[in-house]
Amino acid sequence: MLEKLEQALAFQRQALEVQARRQQLIASNIANADTPNYKARDLDFRAALSKAQSSRSAPGLKKTDSEHLSAGGDEPLAEYEGYRSEVQSAVDGNTVDMDQERTAFAETAFHYEASLNFINRLLKGMRTAITGQ
């Protein structure tokens, strides 16, 4: 039972990390909406989450010293980041579409909140089971 709880929490933690990184990229796109030749970036959310789901049972390496390097690199989600496909770039070469960015931002915020709600309900259920209330 505890193992299933740990797996569910680990997956949700990874989902939150992916969603948070996507929000950072979207925020960067919005901030650079007026920057000439800026190319909009995004994260392949499904691929990153699929990878997280398939590797959630794999043991991780533990850093015992702050000077140790991370085994997965500093940007574990970097392989899923890329430039968004151009629909139509502006005259100055900027590919940020504010409508698309707002939609992606709202969608990612919704998924982030749903993940948090799932974690809260899971922990509340466990607390109820433990206390018997």
Z-matrix of the N, CA and C atoms (Angstrom, degrees):
N
C 1 1.452
C 2 1.530 1 110.89
N 3 1.323 2 114.97 1 -45.09
C 4 1.453 3 119.27 2 -179.23
C 5 1.529 4 111.34 3 -66.89
N 6 1.330 5 116.32 4 -33.69
C 7 1.466 6 120.58 5 178.77
C 8 1.529 7 110.76 6 -64.81
N 9 1.331 8 116.63 7 -40.34
C 10 1.471 9 120.04 8 178.47
C 11 1.523 10 110.76 9 -65.33
N 12 1.330 11 116.23 10 -38.67
C 13 1.460 12 120.54 11 177.63
C 14 1.524 13 110.11 12 -63.48
N 15 1.321 14 116.42 13 -44.53
C 16 1.462 15 120.55 14 178.81
C 17 1.524 16 111.37 15 -62.12
N 18 1.332 17 117.08 16 -41.09
C 19 1.467 18 120.48 17 179.07
C 20 1.522 19 111.23 18 -65.08
N 21 1.329 20 116.16 19 -42.84
C 22 1.469 21 119.94 20 179.65
C 23 1.523 22 110.66 21 -63.96
N 24 1.324 23 116.61 22 -42.72
C 25 1.462 24 119.96 23 179.72
C 26 1.528 25 111.25 24 -68.36
N 27 1.324 26 117.11 25 -37.85
C 28 1.468 27 120.14 26 178.96
C 29 1.528 28 110.43 27 -64.45
N 30 1.317 29 116.69 28 -42.55
C 31 1.462 30 119.91 29 178.89
C 32 1.528 31 110.64 30 -64.20
N 33 1.323 32 117.04 31 -44.48
C 34 1.463 33 120.11 32 -179.81
C 35 1.528 34 110.98 33 -65.11
N 36 1.331 35 117.12 34 -36.27
C 37 1.462 36 120.56 35 176.87
C 38 1.527 37 109.85 36 -62.04
N 39 1.321 38 116.00 37 -44.54
C 40 1.463 39 119.99 38 178.85
C 41 1.527 40 110.93 39 -65.00
N 42 1.319 41 116.67 40 -38.73
C 43 1.468 42 120.19 41 177.79
C 44 1.528 43 110.42 42 -62.87
N 45 1.332 44 116.66 43 -40.91
C 46 1.462 45 120.29 44 178.07
C 47 1.528 46 111.01 45 -63.91
N 48 1.320 47 117.10 46 -39.50
C 49 1.468 48 120.45 47 178.58
C 50 1.527 49 111.12 48 -63.88
N 51 1.324 50 116.77 49 -42.88
C 52 1.467 51 120.83 50 179.20
C 53 1.527 52 109.81 51 -64.05
N 54 1.320 53 116.65 52 -44.78
C 55 1.463 54 120.61 53 -179.09
C 56 1.526 55 111.24 54 -65.98
N 57 1.327 56 117.01 55 -38.96
C 58 1.464 57 120.26 56 178.71
C 59 1.529 58 110.70 57 -64.51
N 60 1.329 59 117.27 58 -41.00
C 61 1.468 60 120.22 59 178.74
C 62 1.525 61 110.93 60 -65.65
N 63 1.331 62 115.92 61 -38.79
C 64 1.470 63 118.90 62 178.33
C 65 1.530 64 110.15 63 -64.63
N 66 1.332 65 117.18 64 -39.17
C 67 1.464 66 120.13 65 177.82
C 68 1.529 67 110.47 66 -62.68
N 69 1.332 68 117.18 67 -38.16
C 70 1.466 69 120.26 68 177.94
C 71 1.527 70 110.94 69 -62.11
N 72 1.322 71 116.18 70 -43.85
C 73 1.467 72 119.64 71 179.63
C 74 1.525 73 111.36 72 -64.71
N 75 1.323 74 116.46 73 -42.06
C 76 1.468 75 120.37 74 179.43
C 77 1.525 76 110.17 75 -64.84
N 78 1.338 77 116.79 76 -41.97
C 79 1.465 78 120.54 77 178.19
C 80 1.527 79 110.76 78 -62.24
N 81 1.319 80 116.55 79 -38.16
C 82 1.464 81 120.64 80 176.88
C 83 1.526 82 110.60 81 -64.54
N 84 1.319 83 116.58 82 -40.53
C 85 1.466 84 120.24 83 177.21
C 86 1.521 85 110.74 84 -60.96
N 87 1.326 86 116.30 85 -45.75
C 88 1.467 87 120.87 86 -179.19
C 89 1.526 88 110.34 87 -63.53
N 90 1.334 89 116.14 88 -42.50
C 91 1.466 90 120.07 89 -179.73
C 92 1.527 91 111.89 90 -64.49
N 93 1.315 92 116.96 91 -28.24
C 94 1.469 93 121.24 92 -177.92
C 95 1.525 94 113.13 93 -103.80
N 96 1.309 95 116.76 94 21.71
C 97 1.466 96 120.77 95 -177.34
C 98 1.524 97 112.65 96 -60.44
N 99 1.325 98 117.65 97 -26.54
C 100 1.464 99 121.09 98 -178.88
C 101 1.527 100 113.02 99 -106.13
N 102 1.319 101 117.52 100 8.81
C 103 1.466 102 121.62 101 -179.28
C 104 1.528 103 109.81 102 -83.90
N 105 1.320 104 117.62 103 121.98
C 106 1.471 105 119.88 104 179.50
C 107 1.533 106 111.70 105 -59.84
N 108 1.311 107 115.81 106 138.80
C 109 1.470 108 124.82 107 177.60
C 110 1.527 109 114.58 108 64.09
N 111 1.324 110 117.96 109 13.81
C 112 1.466 111 119.91 110 176.93
C 113 1.531 112 108.47 111 -74.93
N 114 1.303 113 116.17 112 133.95
C 115 1.464 114 122.05 113 179.00
C 116 1.524 115 109.02 114 -104.99
N 117 1.323 116 116.35 115 124.75
C 118 1.465 117 121.90 116 -179.49
C 119 1.525 118 110.04 117 -62.88
N 120 1.330 119 115.98 118 137.30
C 121 1.460 120 121.77 119 -179.28
C 122 1.522 121 109.30 120 -116.38
N 123 1.319 122 114.93 121 156.16
C 124 1.460 123 120.34 122 177.79
C 125 1.519 124 108.74 123 -152.70
N 126 1.304 125 115.08 124 174.74
C 127 1.454 126 123.07 125 -178.89
C 128 1.517 127 108.01 126 -118.74
N 129 1.317 128 117.41 127 134.31
C 130 1.464 129 120.95 128 174.87
C 131 1.526 130 106.75 129 -76.13
N 132 1.326 131 114.81 130 88.80
C 133 1.460 132 122.38 131 -172.71
C 134 1.520 133 112.02 132 -58.89
N 135 1.312 134 116.70 133 -45.97
C 136 1.473 135 120.00 134 -177.66
C 137 1.520 136 112.17 135 -63.53
N 138 1.323 137 116.89 136 -43.63
C 139 1.470 138 119.99 137 -179.80
C 140 1.522 139 110.92 138 -65.93
N 141 1.327 140 116.75 139 -41.99
C 142 1.465 141 120.28 140 -179.96
C 143 1.519 142 110.88 141 -65.08
N 144 1.323 143 116.89 142 -40.79
C 145 1.461 144 120.26 143 -179.82
C 146 1.520 145 111.15 144 -71.85
N 147 1.321 146 117.62 145 -36.17
C 148 1.469 147 120.59 146 176.16
C 149 1.519 148 110.66 147 -62.89
N 150 1.322 149 116.34 148 -41.94
C 151 1.467 150 120.81 149 178.00
C 152 1.528 151 109.90 150 -64.00
N 153 1.330 152 116.69 151 -42.34
C 154 1.462 153 120.36 152 179.00
C 155 1.524 154 110.49 153 -62.99
N 156 1.318 155 116.31 154 -40.37
C 157 1.460 156 120.60 155 -179.37
C 158 1.526 157 111.16 156 -67.87
N 159 1.322 158 117.86 157 -40.54
C 160 1.461 159 120.24 158 -178.00
C 161 1.520 160 112.33 159 -74.34
N 162 1.316 161 117.20 160 -24.51
C 163 1.464 162 119.26 161 -178.03
C 164 1.521 163 112.71 162 -104.96
N 165 1.318 164 118.06 163 10.89
C 166 1.459 165 118.76 164 -175.57
C 167 1.520 166 113.36 165 -69.82
N 168 1.319 167 117.51 166 -21.31
C 169 1.455 168 119.00 167 178.89
C 170 1.524 169 112.09 168 -91.84
N 171 1.325 170 117.10 169 -7.75
C 172 1.461 171 119.97 170 179.94
C 173 1.522 172 109.82 171 -74.19
N 174 1.325 173 117.29 172 136.71
C 175 1.455 174 119.06 173 -179.80
C 176 1.521 175 110.84 174 -70.03
N 177 1.314 176 115.59 175 143.94
C 178 1.450 177 120.20 176 178.71
C 179 1.517 178 110.57 177 -99.49
N 180 1.310 179 115.66 178 165.94
C 181 1.450 180 120.59 179 176.80
C 182 1.513 181 108.72 180 -92.08
N 183 1.307 182 116.24 181 145.03
C 184 1.449 183 121.11 182 -177.85
C 185 1.520 184 109.49 183 -105.23
N 186 1.324 185 116.20 184 131.76
C 187 1.454 186 120.97 185 175.43
C 188 1.520 187 107.79 186 -87.46
N 189 1.312 188 116.59 187 122.05
C 190 1.463 189 120.60 188 -179.92
C 191 1.517 190 112.01 189 -101.01
N 192 1.321 191 116.61 190 -4.79
C 193 1.453 192 121.59 191 -179.31
C 194 1.523 193 108.23 192 -145.15
N 195 1.320 194 116.57 193 142.91
C 196 1.467 195 120.22 194 -178.05
C 197 1.528 196 112.51 195 -66.04
N 198 1.328 197 117.76 196 -16.95
C 199 1.461 198 121.73 197 179.34
C 200 1.528 199 113.01 198 -84.40
N 201 1.329 200 117.86 199 -10.35
C 202 1.463 201 121.02 200 -179.75
C 203 1.524 202 110.38 201 -69.41
N 204 1.323 203 115.67 202 146.53
C 205 1.460 204 121.10 203 175.94
C 206 1.513 205 109.44 204 -85.19
N 207 1.315 206 116.70 205 148.31
C 208 1.459 207 121.19 206 176.44
C 209 1.517 208 109.33 207 -73.55
N 210 1.324 209 116.56 208 138.93
C 211 1.467 210 120.96 209 -179.43
C 212 1.519 211 111.33 210 -68.15
N 213 1.330 212 117.07 211 -35.35
C 214 1.452 213 120.71 212 -177.53
C 215 1.506 214 113.76 213 -90.31
N 216 1.311 215 117.42 214 5.58
C 217 1.457 216 120.05 215 -176.66
C 218 1.517 217 109.62 216 87.15
N 219 1.308 218 115.88 217 168.74
C 220 1.456 219 120.20 218 -178.59
C 221 1.521 220 111.91 219 -75.07
N 222 1.316 221 117.49 220 -24.01
C 223 1.455 222 122.75 221 -177.90
C 224 1.525 223 109.69 222 -120.55
N 225 1.329 224 118.30 223 81.72
C 226 1.461 225 118.85 224 -177.35
C 227 1.526 226 113.72 225 -64.87
N 228 1.318 227 117.92 226 -19.54
C 229 1.465 228 121.03 227 -179.49
C 230 1.526 229 112.35 228 -98.55
N 231 1.320 230 117.22 229 0.92
C 232 1.468 231 121.05 230 -175.38
C 233 1.524 232 112.43 231 -59.72
N 234 1.325 233 117.25 232 -32.90
C 235 1.468 234 119.20 233 -178.81
C 236 1.529 235 112.48 234 -67.30
N 237 1.328 236 117.56 235 -16.14
C 238 1.468 237 121.39 236 -179.54
C 239 1.529 238 112.17 237 -100.10
N 240 1.320 239 116.15 238 -2.32
C 241 1.455 240 120.29 239 179.19
C 242 1.525 241 109.73 240 -88.42
N 243 1.307 242 114.84 241 147.93
C 244 1.454 243 118.93 242 178.23
C 245 1.513 244 110.45 243 -167.12
N 246 1.304 245 115.04 244 179.76
C 247 1.456 246 120.23 245 177.93
C 248 1.516 247 108.89 246 -85.01
N 249 1.316 248 114.70 247 138.27
C 250 1.454 249 120.28 248 179.72
C 251 1.525 250 109.54 249 -71.80
N 252 1.308 251 116.01 250 144.59
C 253 1.468 252 120.68 251 178.52
C 254 1.519 253 109.69 252 -62.26
N 255 1.309 254 114.61 253 134.26
C 256 1.460 255 119.97 254 -179.20
C 257 1.514 256 110.94 255 -73.78
N 258 1.309 257 116.20 256 128.81
C 259 1.455 258 121.08 257 170.19
C 260 1.523 259 106.52 258 -89.65
N 261 1.320 260 113.81 259 -52.45
C 262 1.456 261 120.23 260 175.96
C 263 1.519 262 106.54 261 -161.72
N 264 1.307 263 116.94 262 122.63
C 265 1.461 264 119.40 263 179.52
C 266 1.520 265 109.47 264 -87.92
N 267 1.319 266 114.28 265 156.53
C 268 1.459 267 120.02 266 178.55
C 269 1.525 268 109.22 267 -74.56
N 270 1.307 269 115.83 268 170.97
C 271 1.460 270 121.72 269 179.66
C 272 1.529 271 110.44 270 -58.79
N 273 1.342 272 116.52 271 -33.43
C 274 1.467 273 120.47 272 -178.67
C 275 1.531 274 113.01 273 -84.23
N 276 1.346 275 118.10 274 4.97
C 277 1.460 276 121.52 275 177.86
C 278 1.516 277 114.88 276 89.42
N 279 1.320 278 117.72 277 0.30
C 280 1.460 279 121.83 278 179.75
C 281 1.529 280 109.26 279 -76.56
N 282 1.339 281 116.98 280 133.69
C 283 1.471 282 120.65 281 -177.72
C 284 1.524 283 113.49 282 -106.84
N 285 1.335 284 117.98 283 11.00
C 286 1.462 285 120.80 284 -179.63
C 287 1.526 286 109.51 285 -75.96
N 288 1.325 287 116.32 286 123.86
C 289 1.462 288 123.22 287 174.62
C 290 1.528 289 106.26 288 -107.73
N 291 1.323 290 116.83 289 108.02
C 292 1.465 291 120.69 290 -173.14
C 293 1.525 292 112.73 291 -60.81
N 294 1.309 293 118.73 292 -35.28
C 295 1.464 294 120.17 293 177.45
C 296 1.527 295 110.39 294 -63.41
N 297 1.309 296 116.35 295 -43.49
C 298 1.462 297 120.97 296 178.82
C 299 1.534 298 110.42 297 -65.52
N 300 1.325 299 117.25 298 -39.20
C 301 1.469 300 120.98 299 179.82
C 302 1.526 301 111.11 300 -66.43
N 303 1.323 302 116.83 301 -42.62
C 304 1.471 303 119.95 302 178.45
C 305 1.527 304 111.10 303 -62.67
N 306 1.324 305 115.99 304 -42.08
C 307 1.463 306 120.51 305 179.06
C 308 1.524 307 110.66 306 -63.80
N 309 1.320 308 117.01 307 -46.60
C 310 1.466 309 121.13 308 179.70
C 311 1.522 310 110.98 309 -63.90
N 312 1.338 311 116.98 310 -38.53
C 313 1.462 312 121.09 311 179.46
C 314 1.527 313 110.61 312 -63.64
N 315 1.339 314 116.47 313 -46.76
C 316 1.467 315 120.62 314 179.96
C 317 1.525 316 111.18 315 -65.04
N 318 1.320 317 117.10 316 -41.33
C 319 1.462 318 121.62 317 179.80
C 320 1.533 319 111.07 318 -63.12
N 321 1.313 320 116.49 319 -44.55
C 322 1.463 321 120.64 320 -179.60
C 323 1.524 322 110.89 321 -67.90
N 324 1.328 323 117.15 322 -38.87
C 325 1.465 324 120.46 323 176.91
C 326 1.526 325 110.55 324 -62.73
N 327 1.325 326 116.75 325 -39.40
C 328 1.462 327 121.23 326 177.84
C 329 1.528 328 110.85 327 -61.98
N 330 1.340 329 116.89 328 -46.61
C 331 1.463 330 120.98 329 179.68
C 332 1.528 331 111.43 330 -65.11
N 333 1.322 332 116.95 331 -37.30
C 334 1.464 333 121.39 332 178.81
C 335 1.528 334 109.73 333 -63.26
N 336 1.325 335 115.52 334 -46.17
C 337 1.466 336 119.88 335 179.37
C 338 1.525 337 111.20 336 -64.84
N 339 1.325 338 117.62 337 -37.71
C 340 1.468 339 120.96 338 177.74
C 341 1.526 340 110.85 339 -63.29
N 342 1.325 341 117.08 340 -40.01
C 343 1.467 342 120.57 341 177.49
C 344 1.522 343 110.83 342 -64.26
N 345 1.326 344 116.43 343 -42.43
C 346 1.468 345 119.79 344 177.72
C 347 1.524 346 111.41 345 -63.39
N 348 1.328 347 116.95 346 -41.41
C 349 1.465 348 120.43 347 178.06
C 350 1.519 349 111.34 348 -63.15
N 351 1.331 350 117.38 349 -39.52
C 352 1.460 351 120.96 350 177.80
C 353 1.526 352 110.35 351 -61.27
N 354 1.322 353 116.52 352 -46.34
C 355 1.469 354 120.65 353 179.23
C 356 1.519 355 110.39 354 -61.71
N 357 1.327 356 117.12 355 -45.12
C 358 1.468 357 120.71 356 179.81
C 359 1.524 358 111.77 357 -60.72
N 360 1.339 359 117.14 358 -43.75
C 361 1.469 360 119.95 359 178.96
C 362 1.520 361 111.55 360 -65.79
N 363 1.316 362 116.66 361 -39.19
C 364 1.459 363 120.93 362 179.06
C 365 1.526 364 110.69 363 -62.82
N 366 1.313 365 116.66 364 -46.44
C 367 1.462 366 120.49 365 179.79
C 368 1.527 367 111.72 366 -68.96
N 369 1.317 368 116.92 367 -36.70
C 370 1.461 369 120.27 368 177.48
C 371 1.527 370 110.12 369 -64.75
N 372 1.334 371 116.96 370 -40.87
C 373 1.462 372 120.68 371 177.02
C 374 1.515 373 112.01 372 -63.06
N 375 1.324 374 116.66 373 -40.68
C 376 1.466 375 120.28 374 177.63
C 377 1.523 376 110.91 375 -65.38
N 378 1.326 377 116.82 376 -41.45
C 379 1.465 378 120.61 377 179.10
C 380 1.524 379 110.17 378 -63.70
N 381 1.327 380 116.68 379 -40.32
C 382 1.461 381 121.04 380 178.04
C 383 1.524 382 110.51 381 -64.18
N 384 1.324 383 116.84 382 -41.89
C 385 1.467 384 120.56 383 179.35
C 386 1.524 385 111.42 384 -65.09
N 387 1.317 386 116.60 385 -37.30
C 388 1.466 387 120.33 386 -178.63
C 389 1.521 388 111.32 387 -72.84
N 390 1.336 389 116.47 388 -44.86
C 391 1.469 390 119.58 389 -176.79
C 392 1.519 391 112.53 390 -84.20
N 393 1.320 392 117.73 391 -17.88
C 394 1.462 393 121.01 392 178.79
C 395 1.511 394 113.75 393 76.76
N 396 1.304 395 117.59 394 20.04
C 397 1.472 396 120.34 395 -179.61
C 398 1.501 397 110.77 396 -105.03
